[in-house]
């Protein structure tokens, strides 16, 4: 199956069910079937770094929406859509879409921890970026490439992420248990150029309109102190 055909199939599988969901609930959807109007509590364990550069890698469904949300957070200095969890040889959209490579669609987030902490990024990740209770899928996008993962780059990130998941589960923040994996980052491979800033380049794409624009709206509503406008360079 060609890349263009796969992207069209993704579009068709997503738009109708999610459009119906938006009409029926009247809420802000995270492209998952759940709605959330309030942000989650802050992590009780967080970092206090004096460094000005740190990297985190998140996977939470289609990387288009994950990237466009993180781009709008103050303190985030760069984002890249890509693949993590598999090998270099299979780090391409065609292979990853076969769901046989071990890769997850991921986003590398470079941020200034003196302006925004890793724990705060986690809070946004779980609040508005995706539904962490869905196993190997996000809404209409089904497969292990859409799984929820935090690929930690430091032992401190591992501790903070693991503690926050336990905190949210203990508080019954979601109706189901969180299934997010916390695993070490082995490698990150940049996705193809046409995937970078995809939501910015294609704002009228129905998939972006239904699945990803609501995430931006939720970020702005729930975290106005963190929100910044983004213009691609």
N, C-alpha and C positions, 0 to 999 in steps of 0.2 A: 504494500500500500504506500503510495507516495505521501510525502510530507504534507502537501496541500490538501490531499484528500483526508488525511488524518485530522488536520485542523478543522476542516469543514464538518467532519463527523463529530468532533468535540463540540463545536458550536451548536449543531442540531440537537445533540443529546442533552445539552445544558439549558438552552433558552426556554423551551416550552414548559418543562416541569418547574423551573424556578420562577418564571413569569406567573404561573398559576399560584405558586406559593406566596409570592408578593401580594397578589390580589386577595388571596384568602386570609392572610394574616394581618395585612396592613402594617407590618412591622419592618424593621431593618434586618435583612437576612445576611448571614455570613457565607452564603452559597452552600449551606449545609443542611437546611431544614430546621435549624434552631434559630431563635431570635434572641437578642440580648440588647437591653436598653441601658444597663448600668455597667460601669467598668468593674473589674474584679479588684479585690483588695491588693494592696502592695505586698511584695515579698517581705517576710520578716527577716530573711537573710539576704544581704546584698553586698556588692563590692564597694570599696571606697578607694578608688585608684587615683594616683596623681599623674599617670601616663596620659598622653593626649591621643593615643591611637590604639584601638583594639579591634579585633575581627571576630564576628560571630556568624554562624551559618545555620539557617532555619529552613525547614521543609514543612509545608502545610498546604498541600494541594497545588494547583497550577501556579507556576512561578510568576505568571503575569500579575496576578493580584497581590501576591506576597511582596513583590518588588515595589509595585506602585504605592502600597501602604507604607512600607518602611522608608521610602524616599521622602515622605512628608513628615518625618519626625525630626524635630530640632536635635542637633547633635550628631545625626547620621551624616557622614561626609561622602559616602559612596555606596552603591549597591551594584551587584552583578547577578544576573540570572544564570544558573548552571546546573550541574549534576554532581551528586555525591552518593557514595555507597557502592559504586561499581568500579570498573577498570577504565583506563584511558581509551582502550580500543572500542568500547561500547558507549562512550560519552557523546552521543549524538541523538537528536530528537527521534529519528526513525527507529533506532535500536531501542532507546529507552521506552518508547511507546509500545513496544512489543511486550513489555512487562516481564522480561526474562533476564535483565541485566543486573538487577540489584540496586540500580540507581534510584534516587528520589529527585524529583524536580526541586531544586534548592535555590536559596538566595544568600549570597555572601554580603554581609552588612559590615561596613567599616564605620566606626563611630568614635567619638571623643568621650571617654568615660568621665572626664571632668565636667561634661555638660549633660550627659545622660548615662545612666548606669545600665549594666547588663540586666539587672533585675527589672528595671523599668521597661526595657525592650521585651523581656519575657511577659510582663503584664499586658503590653499591647498585643503581643503575639497570641496570647490566650484569650484576650478580651474581644478583639475585632478582626484579627487576620484570618482565623480559621476555627473550626470546631475540633478540639483535641480529643473528643470522645469517639470520633469515627475512625474505624480501623481500616487501613488500606483504601481510603477513599476520601473525597471531599465532595459532598452533594452528588451531582451527576457524574463526576470524574472518578472512575473506579479503577483500582490497581495499586500495586505496591509503590509505584512511582509517585503516587499522590499521598503517601503515608505522612504522618506527623512525626517529625524528628527534630531534635536539637543536636546538632553536631558540635560538640564543645571543642574549643581550641586551647583551653587551659584547665587545670584541675579545679580552679576556683569557679569557673563556669559550670563544671559538672556538679559541684556541691550546691551552688545556688539553684540550678535548674531542678535537681533532684529534690531539694528541700521545698521548692515552690510547688511542684506537683503534689508532694505529700501534703502541703498546707492546703491546697485547693481541694484535694480529695477529702481531707479531714473535715473541711468546712462544707462539704457537699455543694460546692460552687456550681457543679453541673449535675444534671439528672442521671448521668452515667459516669463511670470511672474514666479518668483520663488514660489514653492509650499511647501518648507521646513517648517515643523512644529517646533516651539520652545516651548517645554513643560518641566515641572520639572521632574527630575528623581525620580521615586518612588522606583524602585528597579532594580538591574541588576543581571541577573542570568547567570553564566558561561555556555557556550555551552559544548557539549560533547568533550572529549579529541581529537577525530579524526578530529574535526573542527579546533583545535588550530594549528596555523602555517600550515594550509592546503596547501597554495600555495608553501610554502617552502618544504614540504614533497612530493608534487606532481607537480614539475615544468613542466613535460612533458604532464600533463593532458590537453587535447584539450581545455577544458573550461578555464583553467588558461592561456593557451597560447593566446587565442583569447580575453578573457575578462579582464584579470588582468595584464599580462605582459606589455601591452601598458600603463597602469596607472603608472607603475614604470618608464618606459621610459619617460613619460610626466613629472613626478616629477623631474627626473634627468635633463631634458632639460630646464624646466621652472624655477626650483628652485635649481640650482647647489650649491648655498651657503648653502642650507639646507640638501642636500642629503647626506646620509651615507649608506655604505654597511651594510647588515644585515645577520648574521649567527645565526640560531636558536641554542639554548643551549641544 
